[in-house]
């Protein structure tokens, strides 16, 4: 099935250092359908490959909206991480799980 939406993560500061904690992605998770992370230990589950893209400021990652991702915990005394996350979805698409049915921003389509 084709993606109905995309996430774009733009690094606003250098996150190329492994200690800064770049956003982590579970590769291939956009193809899982309704299977969530809790199901990863099931006997028929394919192994999940996690990947953090440690990039310089101004670089970015574009991913299918369904790709499982997370920002790792910020350790005590560490500086916060700044990035911009943009979501593009088709005009009829809505994320009712995370945002309900309300209007959560965006631009109207003509």
N, C-alpha and C positions, 0 to 999 in steps of 0.2 A: 504494500500500500504506500502511495506517495505521501510525503509529509504535508501536513496542513499548516505547519508553523515552524519557525526557526528561532533559535537564540543566537545572538551575537555577543560575545564577551570581549570587550576592548580593555586592555591593560592601561591604566592611567599612570602607572609607575612601573619600574623595573621589578619583575617577579621571576627573573631568570635564576636567582639563587634558590637552591633547594630548601633553605630555611625560611623563606618568605611565605611559602604556602600557597602556590597557585591553585586555581580551581581544578578539582579532580573529576574525571569522567569515567563512566563504565562503558567501555567500547562495545558496541553492538547491542546495548540495552534498548535502543529504540525499536528493535525488532522483536522484543519479548511479548508484545501485546499486553494482556492484563497481568502478566507475571511480575510480581514486585520483588524487591531485594530479599524479603523474608523467604522466598522460594528458592534462593540460590543453593541451599543445602539439599534440595530434593534429589533423589537418585538419578533423575533424568535431566538434571540441570547442566547446561554447558558451563565450563569454568568462566568466570567473569575476569576480564582484563581491565584493571584500573590504570589510568594514565593521567598525569598532571602535565600540562603544557606550560613550561617555565619560559616565559617570553619577556622581551624588553618592552618598555613603555611604548605605546602606540601600536603594538602588534595585537592580534586578536584571534579568536577561535569562533567559527560558526558551526553550530551543531543542530541536529534535528531536535525539536522541542522535547520529544519523548526520551531523549538520552538522560539517564540518571547522572546527576552531577552534584557536587557539594564543595563548599569552601571549608578547608580544614580548620580546626580550632586555632585561634591565635594564642600563642603561649604568653605567659606572664612577662611583662616588660617589653614585648615585641610591638613594633609599630603596626597600626591597622593597615589593611590592604585596600586599595581603591581601584575599582574597575567600573566600567559602564556595562550594563546588560540591556540589550535591546531585543525586543520580541517582535517578530513579524508573523502575522497570521492571516489566512484568507478571510474575506469579509464575513463569512458565515461561521467562522470558528470561534469557540470560546473555551477557556479552561475552567470548567465548572468545579473541578476537584480543588484547585488551589485558590480560585477567585470567586466562586459562586457564579451567579448569572448577572451580577452587576456590571456596570461599565467601569473598567479599571484603566481607562486612558486610551490613548491612541488617536489616530486621525480618521475622520469619517471618509468613507469611500464615495466617490461620485456616483 
